[in-house]
Amino acid sequence: MDKPVLVILAAGMGSRYGGLKQMEGVDDEGHRIIDFSIYDAKRAGFEKVVFIIKKEMEKDFVECVGNPISRHMEVEYVFQELDDVPEGFVIPEGRVKPWGTCHAIEMCKDCVKGPFMVINADDYYGKDGYALMYKFLTETKDDDSCYAMVSYELGKTLTEKGSVTRGVCNIGSDGYLSHVVEQKNLIKTADGAAYLLEDGVTYQSIDVSTPVSMNMWGFKPGLFDHFGKALDLFFKEKVAENPLKSESLIPTEVDVLIKAGKVRVKVLTSTNRWFGVTYKEDKQFVTDGLMALKAAGEYPRKLWE
């Protein structure tokens, strides 16, 4: 079986951030978050990276990100486009939002033939998650129904600049994921964290130590068949319910597979601090955090030297 591959979700429009946040430097040397992620993946053992991008951003992305990385990793690109839909499906008028992360992953089915790890382009996860995931994918390569997820403490993933969405997890006594739900409108509070209830007014507190998913997953190639079926149902039913904003999301579909008994998801726990740029105002926090890690010797001043 092929060695584990790193797949990076980089087609997002960065609507709340106000631009293509994947392209912006976050330290004095101009490295992007994605550069740190790939550096950590490389030293964990990954040798190939697949970028999922939009066709319209190909030229800039390849020049700024892909070409420099290609000197150290094998690089491949796949494209997530709005018109990549089942035959006969009519795209709703006014729809501009991508179809979600499951749709993005399905774009990789022709180029990823072995175990693979999935991450977001705009999240810094810390080096531990990559080492844990590479070890897991290597040791379980022959078990096509055994997946993994790296969890983080909720309190280490919040921003003071606004609300976020996180995959809130329930973990069984055996260390496997029993349930994950996409919780929107999570905020940092003076004494912890809370999320907005469906009434749109009331906030419910939530423990900051709650494990959450940050879209750091380990999958096997059988996932493409599962997600293909999920997407068929999504386009037939879910889009009709919310034509302009419905999305097929990884945590939601993985939860369905767990409940159906089709897969098991081992939870790998990271103690690293997460950094991300959901909002433009988050950038300085990310810069300070990464510069501190470099000062502590976690990274060289210039990556790859």
Backbone bond lengths (Angstrom), bond angles and torsions (degrees), N, CA, C in turn:
res aa  C-N    CA-C-N  psi(-1)  N-CA   C-N-CA  omega(-1)  CA-C   N-CA-C  phi
1 M - - - 1.471 - - 1.523 110.56 -
2 D 1.315 116.55 146.71 1.458 121.64 -178.69 1.525 111.31 -61.88
3 K 1.338 114.72 154.63 1.467 119.82 175.48 1.524 109.82 -66.36
4 P 1.338 117.74 154.08 1.468 120.42 178.41 1.523 111.77 -56.73
5 V 1.328 115.53 140.76 1.459 123.73 -179.76 1.517 109.39 -114.41
6 L 1.316 116.72 145.18 1.459 122.47 175.26 1.522 109.34 -93.99
7 V 1.331 117.06 125.68 1.469 122.71 177.36 1.525 108.17 -114.26
8 I 1.330 116.33 127.08 1.462 120.92 -176.00 1.521 110.96 -115.55
9 L 1.327 115.76 122.87 1.462 122.74 177.68 1.526 108.52 -79.87
10 A 1.329 116.38 103.94 1.464 120.47 -174.50 1.521 112.84 -128.85
11 A 1.341 117.33 18.47 1.461 119.62 -177.68 1.523 113.26 -93.42
12 G 1.339 116.88 -2.12 1.454 120.36 -177.78 1.516 112.71 -62.15
13 M 1.301 116.11 146.99 1.460 121.53 -176.89 1.524 112.82 -84.22
14 G 1.349 117.78 -13.28 1.454 119.88 -178.80 1.513 112.69 61.54
15 S 1.339 116.89 44.82 1.462 120.61 -172.63 1.523 113.05 -63.04
16 R 1.335 117.33 -42.33 1.467 119.02 179.84 1.519 111.44 -71.94
17 Y 1.339 115.30 -29.84 1.465 119.53 -179.94 1.519 112.01 -75.91
18 G 1.331 115.87 -31.98 1.452 119.57 178.19 1.512 114.28 95.49
19 G 1.319 117.80 25.67 1.459 119.99 178.89 1.505 111.09 164.57
20 L 1.329 116.27 -177.33 1.458 121.15 179.98 1.525 109.31 -81.44
21 K 1.318 115.61 86.78 1.457 121.61 -174.38 1.520 112.76 -64.12
22 Q 1.362 116.59 -20.13 1.456 119.75 178.96 1.522 112.21 -62.97
23 M 1.335 117.69 -21.04 1.459 121.98 -172.61 1.533 113.46 -92.24
24 E 1.304 118.49 -13.52 1.469 120.71 -170.76 1.521 112.25 -87.83
25 G 1.342 115.53 138.50 1.453 121.15 175.55 1.508 111.59 -72.29
26 V 1.348 115.94 149.55 1.464 119.78 -177.46 1.526 112.68 -127.26
27 D 1.338 117.74 6.09 1.467 119.24 175.25 1.519 109.23 -140.19
28 D 1.318 116.66 179.47 1.461 121.08 -174.99 1.524 112.86 -64.77
29 E 1.325 117.34 -22.61 1.459 121.17 -179.52 1.527 112.61 -93.32
30 G 1.328 117.06 0.54 1.453 120.77 178.13 1.518 115.50 83.08
31 H 1.353 117.24 10.12 1.458 119.39 176.35 1.526 109.91 -65.50
32 R 1.315 115.55 146.50 1.455 122.14 175.47 1.520 109.01 -98.42
33 I 1.334 117.01 163.79 1.463 119.69 176.61 1.514 110.16 -54.82
34 I 1.318 116.67 -40.92 1.463 120.95 -177.72 1.519 111.47 -61.15
35 D 1.341 118.26 -30.59 1.462 121.43 177.66 1.527 111.02 -65.65
36 F 1.333 116.43 -41.90 1.470 120.33 177.69 1.528 110.22 -64.74
37 S 1.324 116.59 -39.87 1.465 120.49 -179.50 1.528 110.82 -62.01
38 I 1.318 116.58 -46.12 1.455 120.37 -177.84 1.530 110.69 -69.79
39 Y 1.314 116.80 -35.18 1.465 120.66 175.99 1.527 110.21 -61.50
40 D 1.335 116.24 -45.65 1.465 120.17 178.81 1.519 111.45 -64.51
41 A 1.334 116.75 -39.37 1.462 120.67 179.13 1.529 111.01 -65.10
42 K 1.321 116.56 -41.15 1.459 121.46 -179.47 1.526 110.71 -61.83
43 R 1.321 117.28 -45.96 1.456 118.18 -178.05 1.531 112.50 -74.97
44 A 1.341 116.80 -12.74 1.460 120.14 173.42 1.522 111.49 -82.60
45 G 1.357 117.64 -18.91 1.445 120.96 177.77 1.516 115.31 129.16
46 F 1.322 118.52 -10.26 1.470 120.87 179.72 1.529 110.04 -69.13
47 E 1.337 115.33 140.70 1.459 120.75 -177.79 1.520 112.99 -120.69
48 K 1.333 117.59 -10.60 1.459 120.99 -179.65 1.515 110.22 -134.90
49 V 1.337 116.05 141.31 1.456 121.85 176.59 1.526 109.12 -126.88
50 V 1.324 115.74 135.34 1.460 122.72 175.47 1.525 107.42 -112.62
51 F 1.325 116.84 120.40 1.459 122.14 177.96 1.523 109.80 -95.35
52 I 1.319 116.60 128.87 1.461 121.33 172.79 1.525 106.75 -100.33
53 I 1.337 116.39 112.87 1.456 121.41 -175.49 1.528 109.76 -133.72
54 K 1.323 115.09 174.91 1.459 120.69 171.99 1.531 108.85 -91.28
55 K 1.310 115.01 146.38 1.459 119.43 -179.48 1.523 111.76 -57.74
56 E 1.320 116.46 -36.02 1.461 120.86 -176.59 1.525 113.27 -66.22
57 M 1.354 116.69 -21.53 1.458 119.56 -179.04 1.527 111.96 -102.72
58 E 1.332 117.50 6.81 1.460 120.93 -173.33 1.527 112.57 -58.51
59 K 1.310 118.24 -50.88 1.462 121.25 -174.60 1.528 111.41 -57.66
60 D 1.338 117.01 -51.90 1.460 120.92 -178.48 1.522 111.46 -66.13
61 F 1.329 116.12 -40.93 1.461 119.80 -176.86 1.526 111.07 -66.36
62 V 1.311 116.44 -45.06 1.463 120.30 -179.91 1.524 110.30 -62.21
63 E 1.318 116.53 -43.93 1.467 120.72 -178.59 1.522 112.13 -66.38
64 C 1.338 116.72 -45.40 1.463 121.08 -173.27 1.528 113.54 -82.64
65 V 1.327 116.87 -37.63 1.464 121.14 -172.71 1.528 112.00 -113.05
66 G 1.326 116.32 -54.94 1.451 119.99 -171.64 1.515 115.60 -64.55
67 N 1.334 116.96 -48.39 1.464 119.67 -176.68 1.532 113.12 -61.19
68 P 1.340 119.57 -46.38 1.472 118.61 177.36 1.526 112.71 -61.21
69 I 1.351 117.00 -38.72 1.461 120.99 -178.78 1.524 111.19 -69.96
70 S 1.336 117.18 -30.31 1.466 120.88 -175.99 1.529 112.91 -63.93
71 R 1.325 117.33 -13.49 1.462 120.18 175.75 1.524 111.74 -76.73
72 H 1.337 116.55 -12.87 1.463 121.17 -175.23 1.528 113.61 -125.02
73 M 1.330 116.74 -21.98 1.464 122.07 -178.46 1.524 109.17 -137.31
74 E 1.330 117.02 150.26 1.458 120.20 169.22 1.520 107.68 -69.82
75 V 1.319 117.20 133.62 1.461 122.45 -173.60 1.529 110.70 -122.53
76 E 1.335 115.63 138.47 1.457 121.11 174.38 1.524 107.84 -141.01
77 Y 1.328 116.30 152.29 1.460 121.62 -178.54 1.526 110.05 -122.65
78 V 1.324 115.66 140.19 1.462 121.14 168.55 1.521 106.81 -130.29
79 F 1.323 116.26 158.80 1.458 120.55 -172.02 1.528 111.56 -119.23
80 Q 1.319 115.03 133.42 1.455 121.52 173.84 1.521 108.07 -104.83
81 E 1.317 115.92 114.31 1.449 120.81 -176.79 1.531 110.76 -123.91
82 L 1.305 115.08 151.43 1.457 121.15 -177.93 1.523 111.70 -63.78
83 D 1.316 117.18 -30.78 1.464 119.95 -176.22 1.533 113.17 -88.95
84 D 1.320 117.77 6.28 1.464 120.38 176.68 1.531 108.31 -87.14
85 V 1.319 115.45 81.01 1.465 123.04 -173.39 1.530 109.23 -131.03
86 P 1.334 117.86 165.00 1.466 120.20 179.21 1.521 112.22 -59.98
87 E 1.313 115.64 150.11 1.455 121.15 178.95 1.529 109.91 -58.62
88 G 1.321 115.84 131.99 1.452 120.89 179.41 1.510 114.65 92.02
89 F 1.346 117.54 -13.44 1.461 120.33 179.16 1.525 109.78 -77.62
90 V 1.318 116.55 134.80 1.463 121.66 -179.92 1.522 108.66 -103.67
91 I 1.323 116.65 121.09 1.471 121.01 -179.97 1.526 108.52 -66.54
92 P 1.338 117.93 127.67 1.469 120.54 -179.19 1.527 111.92 -58.75
93 E 1.286 116.67 140.24 1.452 121.34 178.48 1.522 110.12 -61.12
94 G 1.319 116.38 131.22 1.458 121.46 -179.97 1.514 114.37 90.62
95 R 1.319 118.42 -4.30 1.452 121.81 -179.96 1.524 110.42 -73.29
96 V 1.344 117.18 122.73 1.461 121.85 175.18 1.526 111.13 -126.04
97 K 1.324 117.60 -19.09 1.461 122.83 -177.49 1.523 110.25 -71.39
98 P 1.349 117.96 136.94 1.466 120.52 175.54 1.529 111.09 -59.49
99 W 1.325 116.47 164.86 1.464 121.28 -174.00 1.519 113.64 -83.12
100 G 1.322 118.52 0.57 1.456 120.85 175.92 1.515 113.90 111.34
101 T 1.331 114.77 174.28 1.460 120.64 -173.32 1.528 113.21 -72.86
102 C 1.340 118.58 -28.57 1.474 119.57 174.82 1.522 110.24 -64.94
103 H 1.311 115.99 -41.74 1.460 121.11 177.34 1.525 109.87 -61.64
104 A 1.333 116.44 -40.98 1.465 120.23 179.05 1.523 110.88 -61.97
105 I 1.325 116.87 -46.32 1.463 120.72 -179.47 1.516 111.38 -61.61
106 E 1.316 116.98 -38.59 1.467 120.88 -178.38 1.528 111.45 -62.28
107 M 1.325 117.52 -24.29 1.463 120.71 178.19 1.528 112.41 -65.89
108 C 1.349 117.20 -15.39 1.466 121.66 -176.61 1.521 113.59 -91.85
109 K 1.313 117.96 -1.55 1.465 120.35 -169.04 1.527 113.74 -62.18
110 D 1.316 118.07 -24.60 1.462 120.08 -178.89 1.522 113.75 -87.87
111 C 1.333 117.47 -12.46 1.466 119.16 -176.89 1.524 113.91 -119.30
112 V 1.326 117.92 -11.85 1.464 121.31 178.69 1.524 107.87 -110.69
113 K 1.321 117.02 113.75 1.460 121.87 -174.25 1.527 113.38 -112.99
114 G 1.322 117.06 -6.19 1.451 120.87 -179.07 1.514 111.16 -128.28
115 P 1.336 117.79 -163.56 1.468 120.87 178.48 1.520 110.79 -63.60
116 F 1.328 116.31 147.75 1.461 118.90 -178.86 1.519 111.96 -148.65
117 M 1.309 114.41 154.05 1.461 123.42 178.55 1.518 108.52 -109.53
118 V 1.326 116.81 140.18 1.463 122.22 -179.64 1.520 109.72 -117.86
119 I 1.345 116.65 133.66 1.459 121.56 174.86 1.532 109.17 -139.51
120 N 1.333 115.43 164.30 1.459 121.93 171.48 1.525 109.79 -84.66
121 A 1.319 116.98 147.86 1.462 121.12 178.74 1.526 112.46 -71.04
122 D 1.323 116.59 -26.63 1.467 119.55 -171.89 1.516 113.66 -105.35
123 D 1.332 117.40 18.99 1.464 121.31 177.48 1.519 110.20 -118.08
124 Y 1.340 116.11 135.45 1.461 121.50 170.17 1.527 106.77 -97.95
125 Y 1.328 116.21 120.75 1.458 120.74 -173.21 1.529 114.30 -102.12
126 G 1.332 117.83 -18.73 1.458 120.07 -173.24 1.518 110.86 89.93
127 K 1.313 116.83 152.88 1.470 121.14 -171.15 1.521 113.68 -69.45
128 D 1.347 118.38 -27.34 1.461 120.43 -173.44 1.522 112.74 -60.98
129 G 1.340 117.29 -40.37 1.448 120.96 -176.90 1.513 112.75 -59.95
130 Y 1.327 117.74 -37.92 1.460 121.57 -178.91 1.526 111.16 -69.30
131 A 1.342 115.66 -40.87 1.458 119.36 178.73 1.530 110.95 -65.75
132 L 1.331 116.52 -42.68 1.461 120.84 178.50 1.528 110.91 -62.13
133 M 1.329 116.51 -43.69 1.454 120.49 -176.01 1.520 111.77 -71.78
134 Y 1.312 118.18 -40.52 1.463 119.68 179.65 1.527 110.10 -62.22
135 K 1.311 116.34 -42.19 1.468 121.03 178.46 1.529 110.06 -61.97
136 F 1.334 116.77 -45.53 1.461 120.69 -179.64 1.526 111.11 -61.93
137 L 1.319 117.60 -49.35 1.460 121.03 -176.83 1.529 111.95 -64.10
138 T 1.304 116.21 -34.28 1.466 120.51 178.84 1.523 111.12 -70.96
139 E 1.330 116.23 -41.89 1.464 120.49 -175.60 1.525 112.79 -77.66
140 T 1.341 118.24 -22.27 1.472 120.73 -177.17 1.525 111.48 -114.65
141 K 1.319 117.14 23.51 1.463 121.12 -172.32 1.527 113.29 -60.29
142 D 1.325 117.67 -23.89 1.457 120.32 -177.93 1.529 113.18 -93.01
143 D 1.311 117.75 -0.90 1.471 121.98 179.79 1.526 108.65 -106.35
144 D 1.323 116.72 95.68 1.462 121.22 -172.14 1.524 113.41 -71.89
145 S 1.331 118.43 -12.85 1.463 120.51 -177.92 1.518 112.62 -104.11
146 C 1.332 116.81 4.61 1.463 120.39 -179.16 1.525 109.92 -106.54
147 Y 1.324 115.94 112.63 1.456 122.70 -179.33 1.534 109.54 -108.81
148 A 1.316 115.84 -178.78 1.464 119.91 177.70 1.522 110.59 -148.38
149 M 1.296 114.93 158.83 1.459 122.72 176.61 1.516 108.45 -142.52
150 V 1.315 117.48 138.09 1.462 121.35 174.14 1.517 107.81 -93.95
151 S 1.327 116.00 123.46 1.466 120.22 -178.95 1.527 110.83 -102.10
152 Y 1.329 114.30 154.83 1.460 123.11 177.85 1.521 108.77 -130.43
153 E 1.315 116.31 155.31 1.462 119.53 174.04 1.523 108.88 -72.14
154 L 1.315 116.65 132.82 1.454 121.69 -177.58 1.522 112.10 -50.16
155 G 1.317 116.71 -45.25 1.466 120.48 -176.10 1.511 113.74 -61.17
156 K 1.344 117.23 -21.82 1.466 121.54 179.51 1.525 112.33 -90.20
157 T 1.330 116.48 6.02 1.468 119.66 -176.52 1.527 113.05 -124.48
158 L 1.324 117.09 7.10 1.465 120.15 -176.15 1.522 111.68 -95.31
159 T 1.317 116.18 155.96 1.459 122.86 175.71 1.524 108.83 -117.83
160 E 1.309 115.55 150.48 1.467 120.00 177.16 1.524 111.40 -85.02
161 K 1.338 117.46 -2.14 1.461 121.35 -172.37 1.528 114.29 -93.22
162 G 1.337 117.78 -6.85 1.449 119.07 179.94 1.519 111.50 165.08
163 S 1.318 115.88 -172.98 1.460 121.15 -178.43 1.526 110.83 -84.34
164 V 1.336 115.39 157.19 1.456 121.68 179.69 1.527 109.34 -137.22
165 T 1.310 115.47 168.00 1.458 122.23 173.48 1.527 108.73 -114.40
166 R 1.309 116.33 133.20 1.457 121.18 179.61 1.529 109.46 -135.34
167 G 1.322 116.24 151.68 1.460 121.24 174.61 1.513 108.94 -85.91
168 V 1.328 117.29 99.23 1.466 122.29 -178.07 1.531 108.79 -77.05
169 C 1.329 116.57 128.68 1.462 121.75 -169.77 1.523 113.41 -112.56
170 N 1.321 114.95 144.85 1.457 123.23 165.57 1.516 106.98 -112.02
171 I 1.322 116.75 129.13 1.457 121.71 -175.81 1.517 109.07 -117.76
172 G 1.334 116.37 129.86 1.453 121.12 179.87 1.513 111.97 -73.33
173 S 1.325 116.21 168.76 1.465 121.58 -179.76 1.524 111.88 -64.62
174 D 1.347 116.34 -17.80 1.462 120.57 178.74 1.519 113.27 -86.38
175 G 1.346 116.07 0.50 1.461 119.63 178.68 1.512 114.33 84.93
176 Y 1.334 116.67 8.92 1.463 120.59 178.70 1.528 110.10 -106.02
177 L 1.309 115.28 150.74 1.458 121.95 -178.95 1.530 109.63 -68.17
178 S 1.330 116.40 127.58 1.462 119.86 177.66 1.521 111.77 -104.04
179 H 1.335 116.64 -23.62 1.466 119.63 -178.78 1.521 108.79 -164.97
180 V 1.325 116.84 141.29 1.460 121.54 173.44 1.520 108.03 -142.46
181 V 1.316 116.01 134.38 1.463 120.62 -178.85 1.522 109.23 -132.90
182 E 1.311 116.34 136.89 1.461 121.55 177.53 1.526 108.82 -74.08
183 Q 1.328 116.68 109.37 1.460 121.37 -179.70 1.529 109.56 -101.35
184 K 1.315 116.05 115.95 1.456 121.17 179.76 1.528 110.68 -88.21
185 N 1.326 115.12 167.04 1.472 122.60 172.30 1.522 112.99 57.45
186 L 1.330 116.22 43.73 1.458 121.55 173.21 1.532 108.53 -86.76
187 I 1.307 116.19 134.93 1.458 120.28 -178.94 1.522 111.01 -133.64
188 K 1.323 114.68 155.76 1.464 121.17 172.11 1.524 107.78 -83.94
189 T 1.336 117.00 135.63 1.464 121.90 178.61 1.523 109.77 -118.91
190 A 1.319 115.87 174.29 1.461 120.74 -178.22 1.525 111.72 -61.90
191 D 1.325 117.00 -31.20 1.461 120.16 -177.60 1.527 113.62 -118.02
192 G 1.327 116.91 16.84 1.458 118.60 177.69 1.506 112.92 153.77
193 A 1.332 116.25 -116.49 1.465 121.47 -177.53 1.519 109.65 -150.27
194 A 1.330 115.10 160.30 1.466 120.72 -179.94 1.513 109.21 -157.01
195 Y 1.343 115.87 163.18 1.458 120.25 175.41 1.516 109.57 -133.24
196 L 1.313 115.61 152.58 1.457 122.32 -176.11 1.527 110.07 -81.04
197 L 1.318 116.26 128.88 1.459 121.11 177.85 1.526 110.76 -76.21
198 E 1.329 115.70 172.20 1.456 120.47 -174.50 1.522 113.16 -66.16
199 D 1.332 117.75 -17.47 1.468 118.99 178.93 1.527 111.80 -71.95
200 G 1.359 116.64 -9.96 1.455 121.05 177.46 1.512 114.72 76.23
201 V 1.330 116.99 6.75 1.468 121.12 -176.64 1.531 111.66 -128.35
202 T 1.320 116.76 -44.49 1.456 122.74 -172.38 1.523 112.12 -87.74
203 Y 1.337 115.92 135.81 1.455 121.59 176.00 1.529 110.14 -104.75
204 Q 1.334 115.52 137.74 1.453 122.53 177.23 1.525 108.90 -109.26
205 S 1.315 116.79 127.18 1.463 119.96 -179.61 1.523 110.64 -69.27
206 I 1.316 115.95 153.00 1.456 122.33 178.74 1.523 108.43 -143.72
207 D 1.312 116.75 140.37 1.460 122.62 -176.63 1.529 110.25 -63.10
208 V 1.326 117.17 131.98 1.467 121.05 -178.44 1.529 112.23 -69.21
209 S 1.340 117.24 -15.00 1.464 119.84 178.11 1.525 112.32 -87.69
210 T 1.327 117.46 0.52 1.461 121.72 179.13 1.529 110.20 -57.34
211 P 1.340 118.72 129.85 1.469 119.75 177.85 1.522 110.86 -72.39
212 V 1.329 115.71 136.70 1.466 120.32 179.61 1.529 110.18 -132.92
213 S 1.317 113.65 155.13 1.468 120.97 174.41 1.521 109.59 -91.29
214 M 1.339 115.42 136.80 1.458 121.55 175.74 1.532 110.06 -116.33
215 N 1.334 115.64 28.37 1.472 121.74 -178.58 1.522 112.25 62.81
216 M 1.323 115.25 44.15 1.463 121.12 172.27 1.528 106.17 -115.71
217 W 1.336 115.35 94.84 1.454 122.27 -170.42 1.514 111.59 -119.08
218 G 1.323 115.20 154.89 1.451 122.24 171.34 1.517 108.98 -121.64
219 F 1.333 116.92 122.53 1.462 121.41 -174.52 1.520 111.39 -126.98
220 K 1.336 114.41 167.24 1.457 123.21 173.77 1.528 107.89 -116.41
221 P 1.337 118.10 161.72 1.474 119.99 -173.67 1.519 115.08 -61.55
222 G 1.342 118.23 -20.35 1.454 120.28 176.41 1.516 113.11 -61.88
223 L 1.338 116.28 -18.25 1.469 120.21 179.23 1.522 111.96 -59.80
224 F 1.319 117.69 -32.60 1.468 120.20 -176.76 1.529 111.38 -61.74
225 D 1.312 116.65 -37.00 1.464 119.70 177.13 1.525 110.27 -67.08
226 H 1.341 116.64 -43.06 1.475 120.87 178.29 1.523 111.17 -61.21
227 F 1.333 116.35 -48.19 1.466 120.06 -177.53 1.528 111.26 -69.67
228 G 1.328 117.25 -31.81 1.460 119.56 176.87 1.519 111.06 -60.80
229 K 1.322 116.63 -43.77 1.459 121.06 178.24 1.522 111.04 -67.48
230 A 1.335 116.69 -39.14 1.462 120.47 178.95 1.518 111.29 -64.27
231 L 1.328 116.78 -37.85 1.458 120.52 179.33 1.523 112.25 -69.63
232 D 1.327 116.74 -35.51 1.466 119.54 175.49 1.521 110.22 -57.78
233 L 1.334 116.18 -44.87 1.457 121.45 179.43 1.523 110.89 -68.08
234 F 1.314 115.75 -39.21 1.464 121.30 179.66 1.534 110.92 -59.27
235 F 1.311 116.84 -48.72 1.468 120.06 -177.96 1.530 111.78 -70.02
236 K 1.317 117.07 -28.52 1.462 119.91 179.90 1.524 112.54 -78.13
237 E 1.349 116.49 -35.68 1.456 119.48 -170.82 1.530 114.82 -118.88
238 K 1.329 117.91 -50.52 1.463 121.23 -170.61 1.529 112.85 -70.11
239 V 1.312 116.85 -37.16 1.462 119.16 -178.56 1.521 110.63 -64.90
240 A 1.311 116.73 -33.23 1.467 120.30 178.43 1.518 111.39 -64.37
241 E 1.329 116.87 -31.44 1.463 121.20 -179.30 1.525 111.65 -74.23
242 N 1.317 116.48 -34.23 1.468 120.98 -178.69 1.528 107.97 -146.17
243 P 1.341 117.05 79.98 1.472 121.59 -170.47 1.521 115.38 -58.64
244 L 1.322 117.86 -32.96 1.466 120.08 -172.16 1.524 114.17 -95.21
245 K 1.336 117.98 -22.44 1.465 118.73 -171.64 1.522 115.04 -129.02
246 S 1.321 119.68 -5.04 1.465 120.82 -178.03 1.526 110.14 -62.17
247 E 1.352 116.01 141.60 1.457 122.21 179.03 1.525 109.53 -137.82
248 S 1.301 115.92 145.67 1.461 121.76 172.57 1.524 106.97 -97.40
249 L 1.324 116.74 110.62 1.463 121.84 -170.09 1.519 112.27 -108.15
250 I 1.322 116.44 145.78 1.450 122.10 -177.74 1.527 112.65 -54.46
251 P 1.344 120.05 -53.83 1.475 118.66 -177.41 1.523 113.04 -58.67
252 T 1.319 117.02 -39.69 1.460 120.78 -178.79 1.518 111.04 -63.41
253 E 1.321 117.15 -46.55 1.462 120.30 -177.24 1.527 111.89 -73.59
254 V 1.324 117.84 -33.42 1.463 120.24 175.07 1.526 110.05 -64.89
255 D 1.329 116.50 -39.19 1.460 120.55 177.88 1.535 110.75 -60.28
256 V 1.321 116.91 -40.79 1.469 121.31 177.50 1.528 110.40 -61.33
257 L 1.330 117.02 -42.72 1.458 121.31 -179.34 1.525 111.51 -66.38
258 I 1.341 116.56 -38.10 1.468 120.34 177.94 1.532 110.30 -63.49
259 K 1.326 115.81 -47.85 1.466 119.95 -178.23 1.522 111.86 -64.56
260 A 1.326 117.06 -29.39 1.461 121.20 178.93 1.532 111.89 -81.92
261 G 1.337 116.20 -4.32 1.455 120.81 179.30 1.515 114.20 73.36
262 K 1.327 116.93 19.85 1.460 120.66 -177.15 1.529 112.77 -87.62
263 V 1.340 116.64 -25.42 1.463 119.92 -179.91 1.522 110.01 -140.92
264 R 1.323 114.94 161.59 1.458 123.04 169.51 1.526 107.29 -119.75
265 V 1.320 116.57 143.96 1.460 120.40 -178.75 1.529 109.42 -125.70
266 K 1.309 116.28 107.76 1.460 121.88 178.01 1.526 109.44 -73.62
267 V 1.318 117.26 132.93 1.463 120.86 179.50 1.517 109.31 -96.08
268 L 1.317 115.45 118.14 1.461 123.30 176.82 1.525 107.25 -101.92
269 T 1.300 117.89 125.88 1.463 121.05 -172.10 1.516 112.11 -99.67
270 S 1.333 115.59 125.87 1.467 121.03 175.95 1.519 109.87 -102.83
271 T 1.315 115.82 138.45 1.461 120.86 174.63 1.523 111.31 -98.63
272 N 1.331 116.97 0.53 1.466 120.96 -179.81 1.523 111.55 -69.05
273 R 1.316 115.03 157.15 1.457 121.90 175.42 1.525 108.58 -84.15
274 W 1.323 115.94 133.34 1.462 121.01 175.44 1.526 109.14 -86.81
275 F 1.338 115.90 142.14 1.463 121.73 170.83 1.520 108.27 -126.96
276 G 1.302 116.73 140.22 1.451 119.27 177.64 1.508 111.69 -155.38
277 V 1.330 116.41 162.65 1.459 121.48 -178.61 1.523 109.99 -120.63
278 T 1.307 114.91 69.16 1.455 120.01 174.99 1.525 110.00 -64.45
279 Y 1.325 115.53 -40.59 1.463 122.22 179.90 1.533 109.46 -122.02
280 K 1.333 115.92 153.88 1.471 119.81 -179.72 1.524 111.70 -54.95
281 E 1.335 115.40 -36.13 1.463 120.01 -177.17 1.526 112.70 -66.94
282 D 1.334 117.44 -13.81 1.458 120.74 179.48 1.528 112.55 -76.80
283 K 1.322 117.25 -16.78 1.455 119.83 -169.56 1.530 112.95 -59.26
284 Q 1.332 118.62 -41.76 1.454 120.46 -177.79 1.521 111.39 -64.92
285 F 1.336 116.51 -37.23 1.460 121.21 177.05 1.523 110.66 -61.68
286 V 1.325 116.01 -41.98 1.462 120.91 178.45 1.522 110.52 -65.62
287 T 1.326 115.44 -45.46 1.467 120.04 179.20 1.518 111.17 -58.49
288 D 1.324 116.93 -47.69 1.471 120.92 -179.75 1.526 111.27 -60.47
289 G 1.335 115.64 -42.11 1.461 119.70 -178.37 1.512 112.50 -65.94
290 L 1.322 117.07 -44.10 1.456 120.35 -178.66 1.534 112.06 -71.56
291 M 1.323 116.35 -36.65 1.460 119.17 176.45 1.527 110.91 -64.41
292 A 1.325 116.42 -35.48 1.466 120.36 177.51 1.528 110.75 -66.38
293 L 1.325 117.09 -39.32 1.460 120.70 177.57 1.527 111.06 -64.99
294 K 1.325 116.29 -37.86 1.462 119.52 177.76 1.531 110.37 -67.30
295 A 1.320 115.41 -40.17 1.466 119.39 179.12 1.531 110.95 -64.58
296 A 1.324 116.45 -29.61 1.467 121.19 179.88 1.524 112.49 -83.84
297 G 1.338 116.67 -1.86 1.454 120.51 177.27 1.512 115.31 89.73
298 E 1.328 117.83 8.82 1.466 120.70 179.39 1.536 111.23 -71.13
299 Y 1.331 115.59 -27.32 1.465 121.04 179.34 1.515 108.82 -139.36
300 P 1.350 117.41 150.08 1.464 119.46 173.22 1.525 109.90 -71.85
301 R 1.310 116.12 163.15 1.462 119.57 -179.89 1.523 109.92 -58.56
302 K 1.325 116.68 -45.52 1.453 121.60 174.56 1.524 108.39 -113.15
303 L 1.311 116.83 119.19 1.460 120.46 179.60 1.524 110.00 -61.01
304 W 1.334 115.53 146.18 1.466 125.13 176.27 1.520 113.34 80.05
305 E 1.347 119.15 -9.63 1.466 118.15 177.01 1.528 110.28 -73.91
